[in-house]
């Protein structure tokens, strides 16, 4: 029966491996086909609703809600094209492919997306504008983040009138200009697209590594690890802590049998019956810890694959990262002084506060158990004695160096709340 089950397991592993191999071999063609279909959708919308021009407000005379609807579809399809092209490039570097049809699809995709590069550049360049040029978002004028960090830099000239009066006059002039409404709508769409891009990319940063880890562990890593461990007859336990836990569980079971027998809550068992029960329990515990060992080894490889997937998403999302940075800056600088102080105090108390060593100990022990490594108390205590101290020093330096310039009132509120 064992040999039959082993042969069946090997057959299933081989089938999974062949299916994964075939799926991987078809990745370039499949990803490029999906990108081509998304480009076709964009082109069909241009022909049917925008007279063959780009999907933008200037192409047709439509209401802002209609334009926003089509631009959301455009953004969705452009994201699909970006992800599928990244997948195509990554898989093409590993596989040898030569298909003239793929070149035609690539040329069509390039013709479609080249027309929308300017809109993406507008969103990604919000953080790259010079210090002397303010950024207009939602009708208000914001200076660049680098200027906020160092407002008293050498590039800031001192005029006859206060800068606040100049900004007020600039706002009034902008509001009464003939293009004020068009600028407002354009800035609103830029802010809306930036927010959607940031939220969508943040979701991708979370979902793609998690899905990659789960699928790779379930269909690739776990079958291979199980096959290797069954073939080479490896040890049941991969660290001494697992072995001690199993011995302790078996000993408790044996003492529980004897205790119940002495209290006459169970039939009196002979030494042979007790030994048989203990042996059966030992087999059950061995199977349980064999599965835990296999799961811990699988976690290592699955986590590594998920980190690679995360790195690929980040490497192919530089523009989205710029949009996220601008989005986060707007959120952070939009907080009130008390909210900023509250966030800083909450962060420092959790990670570098008085009770933080217990949290770090739980996190490190859980990480060691997840990876199948026996937790070393000396290393854990050494980490707790050094890392929170370094983190606390970095936070204090940031408060002293930057928060006092970014928001002096927030710093005063932080000191009052902390005291």
Steps between C-alpha positions, in 0.01 A plus 500: 500500500783738585673429168171552316438833674857609428460420130170691492661799673790498255256483211306801631821693560610422143165616366521823701854553382410447134201734534716769664769451236248534218348806666843659532595422139180671381552806722651734234229435244220506758613825665554675167157387378335647809690829453399503131133449591514789748658721232224400258237605755662844529517534122134398457391762757702764315338415166144464631473784751794742441513523117827305491676740734639440848267452796511851644281803567632689197399223257121525542242729653375287790416554864773448763324188635503333157868589449580368848326171416702448182822607669447241774465230233810641329700487823388143565607380156830689515574329832424162345733580209778608736475186716472261206792662317711471815403133522583458131844660538584295811398169342656587163839542667479140621352338190606495138207616285487596134155582367438778243141536622628619837687786332182621330317496834783689667494768229125543539531526881777759469290712263211499747688572822741757354212747473435479873856530625455874551209451743701250704797736504279779640403280794852371562662843472300659782789432739768590243410862434751762598486681831425833338190366325200425720271203438131572453270229635129551550528875453765544770871566461744265676874528500714200422570254784871578492416865558281408794779298654744788470294819487788716608739383231731719304277488191218688675530871436380765742277768345363833612155353578437189711472179301148433634373819333663396174336157518162659571531735202609206285194300605263789431656558158473130420135481611398795280691386192292387194651151523423456869213257444693294245803491732279392789349213299842394372654509848201312638545223243873488571434465872228242437721293269789525743283376787364210295846410378641508854222290654506250215877462519492462878243222460721334239800524734302302758294262288760387245766383754234328713344320203843409365603358836180299548485359147871419483490331839186302421577382147878516466705512820301270731476205253872524423596518870269209587646293219858576602438422867324172423767396251803572720341387830589819680455561870156574640622804694697783345601659833542401862203705621258296289649181640464619859142609434415158356662318796313721744168433325563123499601504867187693597287247312660208681462665842139586421425133423654387829325776696156412360565133565593568865187714551294222339360746246617263230537121481809367670764447232786259509852608421471345153178694428655822626802441279276434198303822564820697542639352179185594309520853641869520407417414137231768499740759647769401249262558209397836645858622543605361164233723346619797713859445382390481137288814543790692658739409217232593244454836670865591439483446124147641466601816689803541275281469189256757642790740566611460138144575386493808724834618359373452142187704572706778659758500218227534238303765689734796533239745376239355734745530789545869417121539503481318835767728647307807392175348630655418839656846527160656440342282769775559756523875448122519503482368857448737787780564749335287768451214252866515396609493864262211572640292211860562610427408862306188396783384274775561756309339788429185300848446355739675738292554814515342844288197403649451154756225600215258570352570157835456326550171686163368383569611141846339489381174656210484255737566208736226618210255531376599155839425345557184704795640693546446871480843668825600663438704816844660490450627145148619580616693808793644303262619228264654757792674670627660178235545230234694699776727631621571145142558386436735792814697412391530135153622601646759740741622233213531250296697753793730577618539140183512292184526711617827652520644147200328347253585775623680815147502642478122458830467688366715784182290512709182501706620796188599696329164431816304577544673833 
